[in-house]
């Protein structure tokens, strides 16, 4: 009997905890006294659908106390879709207190889009300041300027879904700064009136298609960088010098080639002369055989050649003709 009694008590305790888990009576009582109409069946259904009843009921209580009319079904649907129910309720309450028109449908759409809807409402009430990285641009006189801007933005709840983020704002502001500085005739003009940059950039409507509304763009700092114009001119001069040297080297190589070619032609002509001179002894021998040349004529020619060689030797003009071969 004692064993049966202990078993019954154990089963009773398990049954009690199972009952209180599936039937959260305490949560139902809290909802009733808070003015939230939710039935026991709805709470049991939440358990069966694996939805924490405390999240739904506490969010309903918070919304009801703030004067926002919602149903358990609305919150359950958003929870099952993967949304952050408490964050949405906080955003709706903040927007209502700040007189910002934000519906439950808009809030859930923003939350499911991956954006923090409560933070968006806070930025809409309290604008956010975004500091741009250093933006380098070159004025028309070739001097580089490095600027830093502070962009004050306010969240646009109507464009949070599908609107571009902070990166797009920073990129557009940087582009505007580069354009503004680049259009300035002198860097001194920019340093004297940096507000011209912010006015020009702000007038371009950079917040179009983004999740923010730009309230102001303020130039926080402008520093003078390098003399880009002089550097470019120096680089261009160096490049021109290298081109001129390359062309001069090309002309020198061509001149050397022509010189070598002329030397080759001179050698070829000299070879032809030597070849022609080699025919002279043959012609003289042939003249002897044919009787067209006598001995005295031959000796006279030898004397003329010797006299010519002596004169060339004295004048230093080089060797004379090759001596005639002996008989």
C-alpha positions, 0 to 999 in steps of 0.5 A: 500500500505504501508503494502504491501511495508513493506512486500515486503521489508521484504521478499526481505531482507530474500531472500537476506540473504538466497541467500548469505548463499547458494551462498557465493559470497564473498568466491568465489571471494576470492578463484578466486583471490587466484588462487583456482578454485572452482565454485558457484555450488560446494559452493552451494553443500557444503552448501547442504551437510552441509559442511562449505565452508569456511573450505574447501576454506580456506584450499585449499587457504592455500595448494595452496599458499604452492604449494600443489595440492589438489581438493575440493573433496579430502577435502570434503571427509575427512571432511565428514569422520570426519577428521580435514581438517585444521590440515591435511593441516598444517601437509602437509605444515610442512612436505613439508617444512622439506623435509619429505615425507608425502602424503595426503593419509597418512596424512588423514589416520593418522588423521582418526586413532585418532592421531594428524598428525600435532603434529606427523610431529612436533615430527618428525622434533623436537624429543621429550624427554620422562622421564620414571618413577622410575624403581627399579631393583636388582643387583646380589649382592642383592642391589636395584637400582632405575633408571630414564631414558630420552628417545629421540624419533622421530615420524615415520610417516610410522608407526603412523597407527597401531604403539604402543604409548609412553606407550609401549616405556616406558614399554620396556625401563623399562624392559630393565633397569631391565634386565640390572641391574639384569645381573650386578654382583654388584651394584657398577658396575652399579653406576660406568658405568651407560652408560652400561644400556643405551647401552644395552637397546638401542641395543635391538631394543625397537622401533620395532612395535611402532610409534616412532624411539628411538634416544637415551636413557640416564640414568638421575639418579641412586639411591641406594635403600634397601638391598633386598638380606639381607632382603630376607635372613632375611625373609627366616631365620624367615620362617625357624625358624617358620618351626622349631618351628612348627616341634618342637611343633609337636614333643612335642605334639607327646611326650606328646601324647605318655606319656599320652598313656603310663600312660593310659597303666600303669593304665590299667596294675595296674587295671589288677594287682588289679583285679588279687589281688582280686582273691587271697582271693577267692583262699585262701578261696577255699584252706581252703575249699578243705583242701589244706591250714591250719590255721598255713599256713595262719598265716605264710603267714600273718606274711610274708605280715606284715614283707614285708609291714614293710620293704617297709615302712622303705625303703619308696618304697610304700605300700605292698600287700593288706592285706588278708581279714578277715575270 
